[in-house]
């Protein structure tokens, strides 16, 4: 396979460690624009944009801290599909002593988007009332 592709590696093979470390060291800031998993998607999302973090909760939380920009995708048009659970053996289901965390952005359907817009509007109205009449419950 010839030439470096648009993703920065040659052909269809993965990068060797030295290539990966060089790429990592030279990554430039770029906008965070995950492609949402389509509404009502069925089947695997392995080929979709997403993040898997495994290990001890302290490590996972430290990585999640660095990924807080993803929280803006929990909104009217998209939602975050998240999972944070103990890792288990595939055969025995016995706990392994570590955890796994998954994060993906999913597209909301029309009804979900309308509900989120309604909730956002209600929150804005409540905040406006509170600003006008501090201490008065809605």
N, C-alpha and C positions, 0 to 999 in steps of 0.2 A: 504494500500500500504506500503510495508516494505522497509526499507533501504534508505540511501541517494543516489540519482542518481548521474550521472556524472556531472550534472549542479549544484549540491549542495543543492537540496531540495528533499523532500520525495514524492514519487509517482507522481501523475499528478496534485495535487492541487498547488495553488500558495503559496508563503511564507507568513507567518504572519509578522506583522510589526517588531517585535523584531528580527526575523530571517533575514529579509531584512536589517535592520540597522546593524546587526552584520556582515552580508556578505559584505555590503558596506564598513564598517570600516576596513575590512580585505582583501579587494581586492588587489591583487599584480599586479605590472606592467606586461603587456602582450602585444605581438605584435597586432597591429590593423589590422585585416584581415577579413573585411566583405566579405561575399559571394555575388558576383554580381548577380543581377537579370538577368536571361538568356536573350540573344538577342531575340527579337520578342516575349517575354513573353506576354501572354494575360491573362486578369483577375486580380484579386486582388493580391497585393504584401504584404498583411498584415502578411503573414507567412515568409516573407523575412527579411533579416537584414536591418534595417532602423532606423531613428531617427525622432521623432516628438517633437517639442518644442512649447509650447503655452504661451501666456502672452503678456506683454508690450514689445515694440521693444528693450528697454534697457536691459531687462532680456534676451531676445532671443539672442541679440548681445553678451552679456557676456558669454552665454553658447556656442555660435558659436566660440568665441575666444578660448575657451578650446578645441574645436573640430577641430582646424586648420589642424591637421595631416590628416584629411580626404581629404584635397585638393590635395594630391598626387594621388588620384584615378581619377582625371580629366586628362586623358592622352590618349595614343595610344590605349590601349586595353580596358579600361573602361572609363565611363563618370559619372559625378554626375547628378542625377535627383534631382532638387531642386525646392522648391516652398516656397514663403514667401508672405503671403496675409492676408488681414483683415479677421478675423473670422466673420461669419454671422449666423444668426438664420436659422435653417434648413427649417422651414416652410415659414417665411416671407422674408428671405434673407436680413433682416435688419442688419446693422453692430452692433457687440456686444461691440466694443470698445477695443478689444484685437486682437492679430494676431496669426497666426499659421505658422510654418516653418517645412518643411519636407526635409529630405536628405536621398537619397539612392544611392548606387553604382549600375550601370547597365553595362552589358557587351556590348561592341560595336560590330557591325557586321563587316564583312570583308571590305566593302567599306568605312565605317566610320573610321576604323583603318588605312586603306591606306591613307585616306585624312589627318588624324592627323599626321601620319608619314611624309607625304609630307610637311605639315605646319611646323613641328618641324625641318625638314631639312632646309627649307627656313630660318627659324629664326636663326639656327646655322650658315648658310652661311652669313647672314646679319651681325650677331655679329662678325664673323671672319673678314669680310671686314672692319667693323667699328674699330676693334682692329688694323688692319693694316693701315688704313687711317682715323684717328679720324676727325670727323667733315665733312666728305664727305658723302653726301646722297647716298643711294643705287639706 
